[in-house]
Amino acid sequence: MFSAAREVNEMIKTVMIIDDETQVLNALQRMLVRSGWQVITFVNPSDALEFARHRIVPLVITDFRMPRMTGIEFLQSLEEIQPVSYKIMLSACASRADIVQAVASVGVHCFMQKPWDSSRLLGELNSGLEYFRLILRAEYMHNKDMMSAQEFGVWYNTLLNKIDPSFTLKTDSDK
């Protein structure tokens, strides 16, 4: 019925970064864009949460300490909106207890110290992308089996629109 699997895989190679330090955002964005990632950055965690209400966010990198909202508070709010996002937290000054709290309370998948190791961070993002793709694939297969063709089409179009609102799905009849 639909032939968009390859497009979806490319569209979800997106990471959202939240940090109150613009120089950190800029450095991460430069590194990730050079490595083929789509990057969305926010200084204000509230703006990032508003964005996440309307778009799928496969991967998230957030700072641990920020003035308006801590990284843990941000991820707790994000968890309510998008529970399957792969979460990476960065910090220049977190204690072992802070790290344990972040992992236990919001399921942080990876905690890294600033300055980060670029190759390790890229490896984590690739692992996170594979994790997200597996979850999305499982949801796709489940819904395809459980929904009528019409319901599935509506669900799938909604999913694609939340991944990238500019994406237009071509059905077999459009070819």
C-alpha positions, 0 to 999 in steps of 0.5 A: 500500500505505502512505499515510504520505509526508506524515507522514514528511516532518513527522516528520523535521523534527527536529534533535539538538543537542549542546553542553556549554553549557545556555544555548546549547542553550536559545537554539537550542531556543527559536529552532528550536521557534518555527520549527517544528522538533522539537528534541532536546538533549543536554549529554553526547555519549555520551547523544546517541549512545545516542539515535541508536542507536534513533532516526533523526537527520536533522540534527545541530548539535554544538559543536566543543569539549566536555569529554567528547568533541570535536565531531569525535569525536562525529560520527565515532561518529555516522557509524558509526550514522547515516552520512547525518545532515546535520552542522552544527558550531558553535564560538566558537574554532575555527581555520581548520585546525580547520574544515578537519579537521572537514569532511575527517574527518567530512563536516561540511556547515556550520561556523558561528561562535558567535554564529551568524546565525539566518537562516543557520542556519535556511537550513542546516537547511532545506537539510539537511532537503531533503538528508535527504529526498532520500536517504530517498526514494532509499532508499525507491524502491530498497527498494520496487523490490528487496524483496518487498511483505512485506519492504518493509512490514517495512523501512518499519515499522521505518523509521517506528518509528526516526523516531518510535516513537509513530507508527502506520502506517495501511494502506489496510485501516485506513481 
